[in-house]
Amino acid sequence: MKATGIVVEYNPFHNGHLHHAAKAKELSGADVVVAVMSGQFLQRGEPAFADKWTRTEMALSAGVDVVIELPYAFATAQASEFARGAIHLLDAAGCASFCFGSEQGEIEPFLNSLELLNTKREQYDTIIHDRVQTGISYPKALNDAYLSLKNSSSRYADLTKPNNILGYHYIEAAHAVNRAMAPLTIQRIGAGYHDPLEPGVAIASATGIRNAFFEGEELGELAPYLPTSSIRLLERVHAEQQGFVDWQRFYPMLRFTILREGPKALARFAEVTEGIENLIHESAKRSETFDVFIARVKSKRFTRTRIQRMLTHIFTGYTQQEAQAVKQPEYIRLLGMTHNGRRYLNERKKAIPLPVISRAADLTGSMGQLDIRASTLYLQAIGADSLKKEYTTPPIYLGDSSDK
Amino acid sequence: MKATGIVVEYNPFHNGHLHHAAKAKELSGADVVVAVMSGQFLQRGEPAFADKWTRTEMALSAGVDVVIELPYAFATAQASEFARGAIHLLDAAGCASFCFGSEQGEIEPFLNSLELLNTKREQYDTIIHDRVQTGISYPKALNDAYLSLKNSSSRYADLTKPNNILGYHYIEAAHAVNRAMAPLTIQRIGAGYHDPLEPGVAIASATGIRNAFFEGEELGELAPYLPTSSIRLLERVHAEQQGFVDWQRFYPMLRFTILREGPKALARFAEVTEGIENLIHESAKRSETFDVFIARVKSKRFTRTRIQRMLTHIFTGYTQQEAQAVKQPEYIRLLGMTHNGRRYLNERKKAIPLPVISRAADLTGSMGQLDIRASTLYLQAIGADSLKKEYTTPPIYLGDSSDK
């Protein structure tokens, strides 16, 4: 059996994701779609609006065959590390190709960009370093470096676009893994990432959908944008979790943690650098809500996403020391599979170079312990009753594929 | 004007405390009663059931003239350190005497004990050290040491009794401060410390009264045991805090904090020693309620009180490093005063060797910052709205003494 890989967060799973999984399979000619998915915390530095098991079930109900958890150490890291961890896992899982959505919609410009940047790596790194020193954000510096190097006679990926940047990092990571995993891309269609919901557009952004949740829209009204299975699972998790999860919900715990650590100690957590610890501490002291808090801390230099990643690391107690020890993903944690996915894994099993983990209790190394810790804290912040879930939930198995 | 000092927690202020304050004044012939009171966390390693301002107001309404906050670094330390900090502050506040309640009820046996133990200090310390090594608790070791040294021809304080032990430490501390502050004691009357409430006994234990609260008794039914002013203030704080405070209420935050730190890092907090960090971590993971949790952790060697002090330090992030840096109290933080108390302080002001602090913003050193942190975390754990209180609450002034 042949597999293609995708990298996802499914926050939540919507029609755009349905399209992505189907197209990945079609373009690659694969029999199964393997998704590497962030766990309880996401790359933009946020707790997932619903736990990883619910999001896994959504994916399995709508075209994905295997869901693997991207370890916390990669899932909440900056884009290049996120991509590196994800691509490494797709490679380990035996995917012959991987497929990402991009604004670009064609693979060639990405390959040109990679070649350009690889041949001019030194200049590129120097420019990024210098630009970051002037106080601009990392994505902006990356784009500036790239613009100043590119050759007008070739077609390059537009690295001002968020999905193109991520795609570039996937390709860069796949190149480094040095294996014949073929890169594929599909055009993102429908709404942009940050766009609000538009009636009549069958593909809405995850952000738009989440905002609709938090503004109290009925789940039923989101039916045009989500597979029926997603709606059903969202209704279930909404009842179980007593609402959806966002930073505002976790703010009492976050604020407590920031105030408890004090400004000095905050500087030891991953990504917390350059004296921002005082601003974080002072703002937490003065802000009653998360929105007020983040508005006080974010700036042109420290984007909301970057600040949120710092907050995620403070929340989970993830230190710079821990981050520096991260090398490669050390295991494949299986969150779920369809009947088809199980057949693939059984066939493939012996060729997989990493341990395939079905139970949290088997995660004995520090990378796995961190995943357990992050998940447990997420569950504790929702409500103490569900704390054992991390240990007792087996990989979700969806034998019935009638939903697809 | 002449002052006598008392050391209190008022958790809550009840008829026994009323008796104590009145008797201290009577025995000492003082014009004012100065109380050194624990802040938001207590010596038995618990959050106070009501905030320090409410407890101050109870005290001022019922016979105490000046309330000074015992800094966290002493208030939550073991008995000898607790006593040392409190006595130091009473001395700094200019008290000519201090008065404590004891099972003994007479001062001479305490002075005999002190002399005995001072002359045999080395043997005493050796015995305590050896006994603790065998796995028995510190108070038990202290009592064993003392029993094996005492001379049958003199009358000694019975150091198996909790209030006698504390009294002994007061006298020991006053002796070390080396000043002519006269020790006085009164017989504790009514219920014992741990006794449940008994109808018809006008003095009930604070523990008994608190248990009645948490078991849902109407405040009005406690009228026989508390001054009217205390009942009124309890009703107010119950509404403000949405109930009273105990570890169960703080358990979600405590549990989150323990799980976030992980077993290894727990060992850096004050009093967390001898490998108990693993048991604390494992028990937090498995226990849905504080009662179940503490039952799992406490033992003959690690008493409930000792464990609770560890938990308090974990909760507030108070490290061994911070604890080791503690020397003497560095300021007199004024929580409240009556008209009479204000007159005394004004008269005395210039002779007070420590800064008298009325606003949290003036607590700039690490000891004061710790007080702010502990109080702020207490407020945050109750509910975010009241977080600024630590900064905005001035010392309570009770001009009207009609209540006494």
Interface residues (C-beta under 8 A of the other chain):
Chain A: Y251 P252 M253 R255 F256 T257 L259 R260 E261 G262 A265 K285 E288 F315 T316 G317 Q369 R373 T376 L377 Q380 A381 A384 D385 L387
Chain B: Y251 P252 M253 R255 F256 T257 L259 R260 E261 G262 A265 K285 E288 F315 T316 G317 Q369 R373 T376 L377 Q380 A381 A384 D385 L387
